[in-house]
Every structure is written in structure tokens, then in C-alpha cells.
Amino acid sequence: MNNKNRFSPLWLALTTVIGIVIGTFYTSHFSGNRLSIINSGSNKLNNLLYIIDDQYVDTVDMANLVEQAMPQILSELDPHSTYISAKDVQTANDDLRGSFSGVGIEFTIRQDTLRVQNVITDGPAEKAGLLAGDKIVTVDDSVFTGKSLTNEEAMHRLKGPEGTRVKLGVLRYGETELRQFTVTRGEIPMKSVTAAYMLDEETGYIRIKNFGENTYYELLVALAQLAQEGFRQLTIDLRGNTGGYLQSAVQIANEFLPKNRLIVYTEGRHSPREEYLSDGRGSYKHMPLVVLIDEGSASASEILAGAIQDNDRGTIIGRRSFGKGLVQKPVEFGDGSMMRLTIARYYTPSGRCIQKPYANGQDKEYEEDLLMRYQNGEFFSQDSIKHTGPEYHTRIGRPVYGGGGITPDIFVPEDTTDFTSYYKEAMMTGLILQFGYDYTDQNRDKMKGFEDEASLVKYLKKQNLLEQFAQYADKHGLKRRNLMIQKSHRLLEQFIESRIVYNMLDEAAWLQYLNQDDPAIKETLRIFKADEAFPKSPEETQKQADQQKVAWGYDYRSTHRSYRIVART
């Protein structure tokens, strides 16, 4: 009796297993291959992949199929949930990490050849002897030119672990024999604060390119530098800044806000409201402040601009920002790939959501939003800005609007003065960039003695560059149009000179050159001179208007800025 009871559980388990096997056999062979489970969405997707792998007529690369499916699935959620393959994760993280391991050059690919644009100071390439203008034609004795050469391929071949070596075959301008350089890869810093200098005797200027791991510390260094030069008011330029880390934007906002001011808060379906408050330890809580934005300012840029605007801490100048207010959380997979999944939304201190409207799965319309703004006249007239969200109010009662982006306190339109179809084609086809590079390449020896943009530009003004460009463009398919060239003289000359300044010096010099004739900079200086950097309440503004009884008018002439991505490795 006891033995029989002891073996009962064993027999029960055995008969259960036999029943499952028999049931599975009959299910798979006599029920049209339907899976006998309740299919949830996730189960259905897993089962789909299993059935394809098990029963599809041809052999399928399942790993590749999943790689192709992942971006499509995430694109149905929102415009900023993305999938990054394992081979692209490193590149995706480098810009924000603050450094990467490589040879230390900025490059561009022209005519199927990698050309060194700039050599990073004190980097491995400079130490090995490479110069700006060099053409890298072999890597580790393998040919490195041709139609298949892309930025991605170049970075893959030139980047690598710190301490590893790469052999480069280089053609130098004016030489026919190949030079060989062995470069030991090292850690290359990537600065997000790309310029810091004085606009005048009292006004400091800082350009923030993105918000990475080291941006806050770079800002502190820039502020210390400006303090030594005696700045009493500050301009932070966020134009073209596509964002980055939330924490960096919060740290920077904290430098300028009194204690216990709300900087931003996030909230989502599974993400409870999280508030970020200033701690009052900032060193510049009372300094007059202007923040510059445009349609290229997004995400963390909008957090900083929104915090300054809603707390009435400074004046925002420019054009309406991009409107990215979705918070992504990185999720890593076992194969090294990564997903950035939207988990919450950003809200400014007044409660407005930064995110512009979007429809799930309709990325094309979302991506064309800036083009639609341009066509609707928003870049040229403040009255063309369409606020789709509700009205909110700053601490002192100024109206601000939700529904997408940060609308500036002072609008500065895009340039239409001197604009012609000739200038547009010269710009859009890249002919000005090509001419600027070729001119630089052919005249490096003549220009290498100029150490600042002012002396270099003085030299360039005497070189009749516009005529040289017109002849160059005519030979490369852009027919000469003398009347249009004359009308667009200022824009063409400025664009050409700016590219040569960038090629010979650096981004800081390029910005300093462009800022001399920049209408947003001019408006910034006017605001500081009039002591109007701190916003006034609607009542104060109305009272002032009643007293003046004068309508102010300004002739804005905008400078075209070509924010161009330059690959680094």
C-alpha cells in the first residue's frame, strides 16, 4: 500500500508528459498548424518568427529579419523611439560621451577620397605628422578610395581601441609619392562648448553645440575664462543644438536660477512625475542673460530655454524651436544593439509640453514639419507662428504656449535680403563648400601664418574670391548670372569666406566671423544696452508702451549659417 502511494506522483507526471506529446502531435498535424495557445501580441510576434524559421520555403537569415523589423515596430510608436544596431551603438554614443578613441582628425569625403579637414590639436594624427589637406588613400596597406567609401566605413576603419596602431598612406598636396604614417590611436576629446569670447567689452558669448557628459564642466571653464575678461552679461547660443543629456541641461540652468525654481519635470504612463529644482548654488543667478534659439534647437536645448523663459530669468531671441519633448530610455540587448524607448514627456515650469504634435507611424509628415514651417512663412514672420496648444503663464504672468517648441520673446526672421536662385543653387549643390575646400587646399602655405579670423579675413578680402568662385561654379555646372551674383554679393562672399576660415582655423573662429553680421547678435546687444534682458510683466510692458507711444521698428538682416556635420575619427 505504501509503495503504491509512493509511485503515484511519478505515474501522474509520466502520463501528463505523454499526454502533452500526443496532444502536440495531433495539434500540429491535424489542426492546420494553428498554435493551441491564447495569442497575445507578443506571443504572436514570437510565434511568427518561429514559424518562418521552421516552415518557410527558403532559408531565412532570422537575425537580419529581426534587425529589419525592429526599427519598423518602433516607428509605429513615436518619431523618437529608435533601434540602433550593434555596429552603430558606439558612433551613436560618442558625440554625447565627450570623447572617443581614434586618430584625431576631422575629415570630409570628396571625389571618392578621404580628405583631412582639420587635425585635432595634440591628437595622435598631429603627433604622427599628418596635416590638414592630406588625402588618406590607404589604410593598413589596403586601398581606401572609391565609390564604396562612406563616412561610416571611414570611421569604422580609423577608430579603434586606445593604444592600437593604424598605418595610413597619405598623398600631400603638390606631391606625387605616397607618404606612410603609423598612428597610435588615443582618446580624442569632443567639446560641446565650441566658442567662448567677448562680443564687446561687457558681453560674453558661449556657443553650446550639444549637451553631453562634460558640457556643464566645459561651460564652467568658459565662464571662468570670460570672467577674467570682465564680462557682466551673457549670451548663450543654442541655435542648431539638437540636444543630448537632460542632466547637463538641468546643471546649466541651475547656474542661473535662484533656489527652489522648477527647471523641468517629466511624466509618463509608467514614469511618475519627477521634478528637477534649482539648488540656489549657481554663481550667475543675477547676471543679465540672453538665450538664442532657432528651429534646429531641440530637446535639452528647449529644456534650458524653457526654464529660463518660464522663470522670467532672461530673454529668448530667435525663432521657434524644434519641439522635441519626449524622454528616451536606453535599453541594451545581449548582442550589443540598443533601443531608445520613449517613456515620458518633458514639461516646462509653466506646465507646457515641449513636444510638437505627431501621428503614430507618420514619420514623413513629422520630418517635413520644418519644411512646412518654411513654406508657411514662419521663418520670416512672427505672425505666421501657429500655436496649437493652450496658453500658459510665466512666473510674472507673461503668456507662453504649448503645442510644440519654445517661441522666443523676440523674433528674428530668416534672411531674404539679397537672396537669389543663383545663391540658393550654389549653396544647395555644395559648390561653395567644394570651392572653399579647394581654395584652402591650394593656398594653405599662403594662409598658414594667420592665427585669427580677423587677420585671415583681411587677407581674403583682397583675393577677389567671388570672381574666382563664379568661374569655378561655371566650370562645374552652375551657369554664371552676373545680375544675381551682384545682388547676392554679400551672402556669397560671406559664405565663401566663412568656409575658408573654418578650414584654416576652427569652429570658434568660424562662429566669431559669422556673428559679426548676425542679426540675432545685434538684437542681443541692443537688448543689453537698453537694460531689457530681464523680462517685464504684461502690466509693466503696457505701462511702458503707453508712456512711449512709439512703435519700435527694426531692420533685421539675417546671416545664413551653414551648420554642417563634419565627421571626426
Helices and strands as residue ranges (DSSP letters): H 2-30, H 41-55, H 62-75, E 82-84, H 86-97, E 99-102, E 105-110, E 113-119, H 124-128, E 135-139, E 142-143, H 151-158, E 165-171, E 179-184, E 186-189, E 193-198, E 203-208, H 215-228, E 233-237, H 246-254, E 262-268, E 271-277, E 289-293, H 300-310, E 315-318, E 326-332, E 338-347, H 363-367, H 369-375, G 382-384, E 391-393, E 399-401, E 410-411, H 421-428, H 431-442, H 444-447, H 453-460, H 465-475, H 482-487, H 489-504, H 507-515, H 519-529, H 538-548, E 567-568
